[in-house]
Amino acid sequence: MLDLPADEVLIAGEWRRGAGAPIRTVDPATGLTLATVHAASVDEVAEAARGAARAAADTRWLALLPHQRAQLLHRVAAAIDAEADKLAALQTADTGKALSETRALVASAAGTFRYTAAALETAEETLTPARGDCLTMSVYEPIGVVGAINPWNSPVASDAQKLAPALAGGNAVLLKPAEWTPLVSLALGRLITRVLAELGLPTGLLSVLPGRGSIIGDAIVKDPHVGKVVFTGGTSTGRTIARAAADKLMPVSLELGGKSPTIVLADADVEQALAGVMFGIFSSSGQSCIAGSRLFVARELYDSFVGELVERVRKLRVGPGTDPDTQVAPLVHHRHRDSVAAYVDLAREEGARVLCGGSVPEGAAYGEGAYYLPTVLDGLANSSRTCQEEIFGPVLVALPFDGEDDLVRTANDSVYGLACGIWTRDHRAAWRIARRVDAGTVWINTYKQFSIATAFGGMKESGLGREKGRDSLRAYQRQKSLYWGMSDTPLAWAN
């Protein structure tokens, strides 16, 4: 049995049943209810924001030196490690992801807190070059209250990528998990508030506020106490947040959608490319903003490469995330599975050939789950909706290309610019294409590899700002300039 959190939410350090509508969370593998969480209400968001502002200004927190805040982050990382198996099992139950993946995501969350602690301890403020009889310097101060709004596909890792630098920067956080997958965020909230209490720090520094995004997320963004919002999710929602932030003159960081190209040149190591292309789109069942969902193959290699790819995709093992043999787990929710299926139907209407997949799997083992077969399509123009819109499922569209200029033009013919993969033995071609493609992250002869030390974010409609890396700490702070007069002579006009 899973150790599920009670049907409570965290309001400024206080655990209680939310006053909002109940949310039924469902196991995507079975369709069975896991838990019922009573969402926060709009009034409770306002209460949480007021409590967060008080906690952020509490001298027990405000007066902490950086290395003391780093101790909190180290303690949280250790607590995540201690409960890693429970957190991984909970995320698998709530999202359907394979246990191998959720274990890696939990380890990533702990690593994020450790890295951010180290970055905080070694961060330096700056003496700037003086232009007169002054000592000039820059210092960094907390924003105050940060709203963090996360998607359903990788909650524990996404939570850590926002919570760790926000807390390191001296802020309080209102965390809004996705409506479909609140359980692991609530469990992480319990863990963090326990550490805060053990250290004698205000537990109001963290609220976890599940609920419908259009209601609770909107209330967080518009609350006058919230000084910054960080959001990961769909581009249309990101635009709405950006408009609300503009009205408040409030900074935002937006990590949005993608339709990422993965490119196979004629000289690529075929075995390496086949494995990488499959992993890039079908791991996480394609539910990843950086999924390599548009496959561009050099025309002279296209038929043989795509033919072999299809044969291997047909052999991928579809099953529940709890099965160690599973390679493609169920989608997060039956409604999302239906959305993916509708896109494949659209592809057929647009003239696509369905080379494999294109349906739910047959058999009693799959009947109640949100499963969809890994699918490969071709025969479409890059201008088709199937090639332009984010499907967020295990659906790959293959397209041939002729020459580097044709490739770059077509790869960049997208409103998105999040990620790209390149498979080639030619380091010069890899460099040229990597610099020409509009993408915030480019992988060369690998895919979906991450380092918390390396910044991540998108171009064009894939977002604003960056997460990860040493600079992520400063993104949660305000820069202030100080001028120290060093001259004994009064300012000339004062006489």
C-alpha positions as CSV (number, residue, x, y, z in Angstrom):
1,M,0.0,0.0,0.0
2,L,1.1,3.5,-0.7
3,D,1.5,5.9,2.2
4,L,-0.7,8.6,0.7
5,P,-0.9,12.1,2.2
6,A,-4.2,13.0,3.9
7,D,-6.7,15.1,2.0
8,E,-5.1,18.3,3.3
9,V,-3.4,21.3,1.8
10,L,-0.6,23.5,3.2
11,I,-1.7,27.1,3.9
12,A,1.2,29.3,5.2
13,G,2.7,26.4,7.2
14,E,-0.7,25.0,8.5
15,W,-2.0,21.7,7.2
16,R,-5.8,21.5,6.8
17,R,-8.5,20.4,4.5
18,G,-8.9,22.9,1.6
19,A,-12.1,24.8,1.3
20,G,-12.2,24.3,-2.5
21,A,-13.7,21.5,-4.6
22,P,-12.5,17.9,-4.1
23,I,-10.0,16.6,-6.7
24,R,-10.0,12.9,-7.4
25,T,-6.5,11.7,-8.3
26,V,-6.4,8.6,-10.5
27,D,-3.9,5.9,-11.1
28,P,-3.3,6.1,-14.9
29,A,-2.4,2.4,-15.1
30,T,-5.7,1.2,-13.6
31,G,-8.2,4.0,-13.6
32,L,-8.7,3.5,-9.9
33,T,-8.9,6.5,-7.5
34,L,-5.8,7.0,-5.4
35,A,-6.9,9.8,-3.2
36,T,-9.3,12.7,-2.9
37,V,-7.6,16.1,-2.2
38,H,-9.7,19.1,-1.3
39,A,-8.4,22.0,-3.3
40,A,-7.4,25.3,-1.9
41,S,-9.9,28.2,-2.3
42,V,-9.2,31.6,-3.7
43,D,-9.6,33.0,-0.1
44,E,-7.0,30.5,1.1
45,V,-4.6,31.6,-1.6
46,A,-4.9,35.2,-0.3
47,E,-4.4,33.8,3.3
48,A,-1.3,31.9,2.2
49,A,0.1,34.9,0.4
50,R,-0.3,37.1,3.5
51,G,1.3,34.4,5.7
52,A,4.1,34.0,3.2
53,A,4.8,37.8,3.3
54,R,5.0,37.6,7.1
55,A,7.3,34.6,7.0
56,A,9.6,36.2,4.4
57,A,9.9,39.3,6.7
58,D,10.4,37.2,9.9
59,T,13.9,38.0,11.3
60,R,14.4,34.3,12.0
61,W,14.5,33.9,8.2
62,L,15.4,37.4,6.9
63,A,18.6,37.6,9.1
64,L,20.0,34.2,8.1
65,L,23.3,34.3,6.4
66,P,23.7,32.5,3.1
67,H,25.6,29.6,4.6
68,Q,22.8,29.2,7.1
69,R,20.1,29.1,4.4
70,A,22.3,26.6,2.7
71,Q,22.1,24.3,5.7
72,L,18.3,24.2,5.2
73,L,18.8,23.1,1.6
74,H,21.2,20.4,2.6
75,R,18.8,19.1,5.2
76,V,16.0,19.0,2.7
77,A,18.2,17.1,0.3
78,A,19.0,14.5,3.0
79,A,15.3,14.2,3.8
80,I,14.4,13.6,0.2
81,D,17.1,10.9,0.0
82,A,15.7,9.3,3.2
83,E,12.2,9.1,1.7
84,A,13.3,8.5,-1.9
85,D,11.5,5.1,-2.3
86,K,8.2,6.5,-1.0
87,L,8.4,9.7,-3.1
88,A,9.2,7.6,-6.3
89,A,6.3,5.2,-5.7
90,L,4.0,8.1,-5.0
91,Q,4.9,9.8,-8.3
92,T,4.6,6.6,-10.3
93,A,1.1,6.1,-8.8
94,D,0.0,9.6,-9.5
95,T,1.6,10.2,-13.0
96,G,1.9,6.6,-14.3
97,K,5.6,7.0,-15.0
98,A,8.0,4.1,-14.8
99,L,9.6,3.6,-11.4
100,S,13.0,3.7,-13.0
101,E,12.2,7.3,-14.1
102,T,10.6,8.5,-10.9
103,R,13.5,7.2,-8.9
104,A,15.8,9.3,-11.1
105,L,13.6,12.3,-10.7
106,V,13.6,12.0,-6.9
107,A,17.4,11.8,-7.0
108,S,17.5,14.8,-9.3
109,A,15.3,16.7,-6.8
110,A,17.8,16.0,-4.0
111,G,20.7,16.9,-6.2
112,T,19.0,20.2,-7.1
113,F,18.8,21.2,-3.4
114,R,22.4,20.2,-2.8
115,Y,23.7,22.0,-5.9
116,T,21.8,25.2,-5.0
117,A,23.1,25.0,-1.4
118,A,26.7,25.0,-2.8
119,A,25.9,27.8,-5.2
120,L,24.5,29.8,-2.4
121,E,27.5,29.3,-0.1
122,T,29.9,30.4,-2.9
123,A,27.8,33.2,-4.4
124,E,29.6,36.6,-4.3
125,E,28.4,40.1,-4.3
126,T,30.3,42.5,-6.5
127,L,32.5,45.5,-6.1
128,T,32.0,47.4,-9.3
129,P,34.6,49.7,-11.0
130,A,34.2,53.2,-9.6
131,R,33.8,56.3,-11.8
132,G,34.5,58.8,-9.1
133,D,35.3,59.3,-5.4
134,C,33.0,56.4,-4.5
135,L,33.1,52.8,-3.6
136,T,30.4,51.1,-5.7
137,M,28.9,47.7,-5.2
138,S,26.0,45.4,-6.0
139,V,24.1,43.4,-3.4
140,Y,21.2,41.0,-3.8
141,E,18.0,40.9,-1.7
142,P,15.0,38.6,-1.7
143,I,12.0,39.3,-3.8
144,G,9.7,38.3,-0.9
145,V,6.9,36.0,-2.1
146,V,7.3,33.8,-5.2
147,G,4.5,32.0,-6.9
148,A,5.7,28.6,-8.5
149,I,3.2,26.9,-10.8
150,N,4.2,23.5,-12.1
151,P,2.9,20.9,-14.7
152,W,1.9,17.3,-14.1
153,N,4.6,15.4,-16.0
154,S,7.6,15.6,-13.6
155,P,6.3,17.2,-10.4
156,V,9.1,16.3,-7.9
157,A,11.9,17.5,-10.1
158,S,10.0,20.6,-11.3
159,D,9.2,21.5,-7.7
160,A,12.8,21.3,-6.7
161,Q,14.0,23.4,-9.6
162,K,11.8,26.2,-8.3
163,L,11.7,25.7,-4.5
164,A,15.5,25.3,-4.1
165,P,16.6,28.6,-5.7
166,A,13.6,30.5,-4.4
167,L,14.3,29.5,-0.8
168,A,18.1,30.0,-1.3
169,G,17.3,33.6,-2.4
170,G,15.6,34.2,0.9
171,N,12.0,34.1,-0.3
172,A,8.7,32.4,0.7
173,V,7.0,30.2,-1.9
174,L,3.4,29.5,-2.9
175,L,3.6,26.2,-4.8
176,K,0.8,25.3,-7.2
177,P,1.0,21.6,-8.3
178,A,-1.0,20.4,-11.3
179,E,-4.6,19.5,-10.7
180,W,-4.1,15.9,-11.9
181,T,-0.9,15.2,-9.9
182,P,-0.8,16.9,-6.5
183,L,0.2,14.0,-4.3
184,V,4.0,14.1,-4.5
185,S,4.1,17.9,-4.2
186,L,2.1,17.6,-1.0
187,A,4.4,15.0,0.3
188,L,7.4,17.2,-0.5
189,G,5.7,20.0,1.3
190,R,5.4,17.9,4.4
191,L,9.0,17.0,4.2
192,I,10.2,20.7,3.8
193,T,7.9,22.0,6.6
194,R,9.2,19.4,8.9
195,V,12.8,20.5,8.2
196,L,11.8,24.2,8.7
197,A,10.2,23.4,12.1
198,E,13.2,21.4,13.2
199,L,15.5,24.3,12.4
200,G,13.2,26.8,14.2
201,L,12.3,28.6,11.0
202,P,8.8,29.9,10.0
203,T,6.8,27.1,8.4
204,G,4.8,29.8,6.6
205,L,7.7,30.0,4.1
206,L,5.9,27.3,2.1
207,S,2.3,26.8,1.0
208,V,1.2,24.0,-1.3
209,L,-2.0,24.9,-3.1
210,P,-3.6,22.3,-5.3
211,G,-6.6,23.2,-7.4
212,R,-7.7,24.1,-10.9
213,G,-5.0,26.3,-12.6
214,S,-7.5,28.8,-14.0
215,I,-8.7,29.5,-10.5
216,I,-5.8,28.9,-8.1
217,G,-3.0,29.7,-10.5
218,D,-4.8,32.9,-11.5
219,A,-5.2,33.9,-7.9
220,I,-1.5,33.4,-7.2
221,V,-0.4,35.4,-10.2
222,K,-2.7,38.3,-9.3
223,D,-2.2,38.4,-5.6
224,P,-0.5,41.8,-4.6
225,H,1.9,40.0,-2.2
226,V,3.4,37.9,-5.0
227,G,6.5,39.6,-6.4
228,K,7.5,37.0,-9.1
229,V,5.9,34.0,-10.8
230,V,7.8,31.1,-12.3
231,F,5.7,28.8,-14.5
232,T,6.2,25.6,-16.4
233,G,3.5,24.5,-18.8
234,G,1.6,25.3,-21.9
235,T,2.3,28.4,-24.1
236,S,-1.3,29.7,-24.0
237,T,-1.3,29.7,-20.2
238,G,2.2,31.3,-20.2
239,R,0.8,34.2,-22.3
240,T,-2.0,34.7,-19.8
241,I,0.4,34.8,-16.9
242,A,2.7,37.2,-18.8
243,R,-0.2,39.6,-19.4
244,A,-1.2,39.5,-15.8
245,A,2.4,40.1,-14.7
246,A,2.7,43.0,-17.1
247,D,-0.2,44.7,-15.3
248,K,1.7,44.3,-12.0
249,L,5.1,45.1,-13.5
250,M,6.2,41.8,-12.0
251,P,9.0,39.6,-13.4
252,V,8.1,36.2,-14.7
253,S,10.0,33.1,-15.8
254,L,8.1,30.9,-18.3
255,E,9.2,27.4,-19.4
256,L,6.7,26.6,-22.1
257,G,6.0,24.2,-24.9
258,G,8.1,22.6,-27.6
259,K,8.1,20.7,-30.9
260,S,11.7,19.8,-30.9
261,P,13.6,18.6,-34.0
262,T,15.9,15.6,-33.7
263,I,18.2,15.4,-36.7
264,V,20.0,12.4,-38.3
265,L,22.7,13.3,-40.8
266,A,23.8,10.8,-43.5
267,D,27.1,10.0,-41.6
268,A,25.5,9.3,-38.2
269,D,26.2,6.2,-36.2
270,V,22.9,4.5,-37.0
271,E,22.8,2.3,-33.9
272,Q,23.4,5.3,-31.6
273,A,20.9,7.5,-33.5
274,L,18.2,4.8,-33.4
275,A,18.5,4.4,-29.7
276,G,18.7,8.1,-29.1
277,V,15.7,9.0,-31.3
278,M,13.5,6.4,-29.6
279,F,14.6,7.5,-26.1
280,G,14.1,11.2,-27.0
281,I,10.4,10.7,-27.9
282,F,9.1,7.6,-26.2
283,S,10.7,7.9,-22.8
284,S,8.2,9.5,-20.4
285,S,5.6,8.3,-23.0
286,G,6.4,11.4,-24.9
287,Q,5.1,13.6,-22.1
288,S,8.0,15.9,-22.0
289,C,8.4,19.5,-23.2
290,I,11.7,18.6,-24.8
291,A,10.6,15.4,-26.5
292,G,12.2,15.0,-29.9
293,S,8.9,14.8,-31.7
294,R,10.0,15.9,-35.2
295,L,12.5,13.5,-36.8
296,F,14.5,14.9,-39.7
297,V,16.6,12.3,-41.6
298,A,18.9,12.8,-44.5
299,R,17.0,11.7,-47.6
300,E,19.7,9.1,-48.7
301,L,19.3,7.5,-45.3
302,Y,15.6,8.0,-44.8
303,D,14.0,4.8,-45.9
304,S,16.4,2.4,-44.2
305,F,16.6,4.4,-41.0
306,V,12.8,4.9,-40.6
307,G,12.2,1.3,-41.6
308,E,14.5,0.0,-38.9
309,L,13.1,2.5,-36.4
310,V,9.6,1.3,-36.9
311,E,10.6,-2.3,-36.4
312,R,12.2,-1.4,-33.1
313,V,9.3,0.8,-32.0
314,R,6.9,-2.0,-32.5
315,K,8.9,-4.1,-30.0
316,L,8.8,-1.5,-27.2
317,R,7.2,-2.9,-24.0
318,V,4.0,-1.0,-23.0
319,G,2.8,-1.5,-19.4
320,P,2.4,-0.1,-16.0
321,G,5.1,2.0,-14.4
322,T,5.5,-0.5,-11.6
323,D,6.6,-3.2,-14.0
324,P,10.5,-3.1,-14.3
325,D,10.2,-4.3,-17.9
326,T,8.0,-1.4,-19.0
327,Q,9.5,1.0,-21.5
328,V,6.3,3.0,-22.4
329,A,4.1,3.6,-19.4
330,P,0.5,4.9,-19.5
331,L,-0.3,8.6,-20.1
332,V,-1.0,10.7,-17.1
333,H,-4.8,10.8,-17.5
334,H,-7.5,9.3,-19.7
335,R,-8.5,12.7,-20.9
336,H,-4.9,13.4,-22.0
337,R,-4.8,9.9,-23.7
338,D,-7.9,10.9,-25.7
339,S,-6.2,14.2,-26.7
340,V,-3.2,12.3,-28.0
341,A,-5.5,9.9,-29.9
342,A,-7.3,12.9,-31.4
343,Y,-4.1,14.3,-32.8
344,V,-3.3,11.0,-34.5
345,D,-6.8,11.1,-36.0
346,L,-6.0,14.6,-37.2
347,A,-2.7,13.3,-38.7
348,R,-4.7,10.7,-40.7
349,E,-7.0,13.5,-42.0
350,E,-3.9,15.5,-43.0
351,G,-2.7,12.6,-45.1
352,A,-0.2,10.9,-42.7
353,R,0.9,7.3,-43.0
354,V,0.7,5.5,-39.7
355,L,3.8,3.4,-39.8
356,C,3.2,1.8,-36.4
357,G,1.0,2.4,-33.3
358,G,-1.8,4.9,-33.8
359,S,-4.2,3.2,-31.4
360,V,-4.7,2.1,-27.8
361,P,-3.1,-1.3,-27.1
362,E,-5.4,-4.3,-27.1
363,G,-5.9,-6.7,-24.2
364,A,-7.4,-6.9,-20.8
365,A,-4.2,-5.6,-19.2
366,Y,-4.7,-2.3,-20.8
367,G,-8.4,-1.9,-20.7
368,E,-8.8,0.4,-17.7
369,G,-5.5,2.3,-18.1
370,A,-4.6,5.5,-20.1
371,Y,-2.4,3.7,-22.5
372,Y,-1.4,4.6,-26.1
373,L,0.9,2.8,-28.4
374,P,4.2,4.4,-29.5
375,T,3.4,5.9,-32.9
376,V,5.5,6.8,-35.9
377,L,4.0,8.9,-38.7
378,D,5.3,10.1,-42.0
379,G,4.0,11.6,-45.3
380,L,3.3,15.0,-43.8
381,A,4.6,18.4,-44.6
382,N,6.2,20.3,-41.8
383,S,3.5,22.9,-42.2
384,S,0.8,20.5,-41.1
385,R,-0.8,20.9,-37.7
386,T,0.5,17.6,-36.6
387,C,4.1,18.8,-37.2
388,Q,3.5,22.3,-35.8
389,E,1.4,21.7,-32.6
390,E,2.7,20.1,-29.4
391,I,1.0,16.7,-28.9
392,F,2.8,15.8,-25.6
393,G,2.5,12.0,-26.2
394,P,4.3,9.1,-27.8
395,V,3.9,10.3,-31.4
396,L,6.9,10.9,-33.7
397,V,6.6,12.5,-37.1
398,A,9.4,11.6,-39.6
399,L,10.5,14.0,-42.4
400,P,13.3,13.7,-45.0
401,F,15.6,16.6,-45.7
402,D,17.9,17.6,-48.6
403,G,21.0,19.5,-47.5
404,E,21.9,21.6,-44.5
405,D,20.1,24.8,-45.6
406,D,16.9,22.9,-46.2
407,L,17.2,21.2,-42.8
408,V,17.8,24.4,-40.8
409,R,15.0,26.3,-42.6
410,T,12.5,23.5,-41.9
411,A,13.7,22.7,-38.3
412,N,13.3,26.4,-37.5
413,D,9.9,26.6,-39.1
414,S,8.1,26.4,-35.8
415,V,6.8,28.8,-33.2
416,Y,8.8,26.8,-30.6
417,G,12.5,26.8,-29.8
418,L,13.1,24.6,-26.8
419,A,15.4,21.8,-27.7
420,C,17.2,19.9,-30.6
421,G,19.1,16.7,-31.1
422,I,21.8,16.2,-33.7
423,W,23.3,12.8,-34.7
424,T,26.5,12.9,-36.8
425,R,30.1,11.9,-36.8
426,D,31.1,15.3,-38.3
427,H,31.9,17.7,-35.4
428,R,32.0,20.7,-37.8
429,A,28.5,20.0,-39.1
430,A,27.3,19.5,-35.6
431,W,28.7,22.9,-34.6
432,R,27.2,24.7,-37.6
433,I,23.7,23.2,-37.2
434,A,23.7,23.6,-33.4
435,R,24.4,27.3,-33.8
436,R,21.9,27.8,-36.6
437,V,19.0,26.0,-35.0
438,D,16.6,28.1,-32.8
439,A,16.8,26.1,-29.6
440,G,17.7,26.8,-26.0
441,T,19.3,23.4,-25.6
442,V,21.0,21.3,-28.2
443,W,22.2,17.7,-27.7
444,I,24.8,16.2,-30.0
445,N,24.9,12.4,-30.2
446,T,22.8,12.2,-27.1
447,Y,19.4,13.4,-25.9
448,K,17.5,14.3,-22.7
449,Q,20.7,14.5,-20.6
450,F,20.6,17.2,-18.0
451,S,22.9,18.9,-15.5
452,I,21.6,21.1,-12.7
453,A,24.7,23.2,-13.3
454,T,23.7,24.0,-16.9
455,A,21.0,26.6,-17.6
456,F,17.7,25.4,-19.3
457,G,15.1,27.4,-21.1
458,G,13.6,28.2,-24.5
459,M,13.5,30.6,-27.4
460,K,10.5,32.1,-29.3
461,E,7.2,30.7,-27.9
462,S,9.0,28.2,-25.7
463,G,9.5,30.7,-22.9
464,L,11.3,33.5,-21.1
465,G,14.1,33.1,-18.7
466,R,16.2,30.2,-17.6
467,E,16.2,27.6,-14.8
468,K,19.2,25.7,-13.3
469,G,22.8,26.8,-13.2
470,R,24.4,29.2,-10.8
471,D,22.5,32.2,-12.1
472,S,19.2,30.7,-11.1
473,L,19.8,31.9,-7.6
474,R,20.0,35.5,-8.7
475,A,16.8,35.1,-10.7
476,Y,15.0,34.9,-7.4
477,Q,16.6,38.1,-6.0
478,R,16.6,41.8,-6.6
479,Q,19.9,43.6,-7.3
480,K,20.6,46.8,-5.4
481,S,23.5,49.2,-6.0
482,L,25.3,51.0,-3.2
483,Y,27.5,54.0,-3.5
484,W,29.9,54.8,-0.6
485,G,31.3,58.4,-0.8
486,M,35.1,58.3,-0.2
487,S,35.9,62.0,-0.6
488,D,36.4,64.5,2.3
489,T,35.4,67.3,0.0
490,P,31.7,68.2,-0.1
491,L,29.9,67.9,-3.4
492,A,30.8,71.0,-5.4
493,W,27.3,72.5,-5.7
494,A,26.5,72.0,-2.0
495,N,28.4,75.3,-1.3
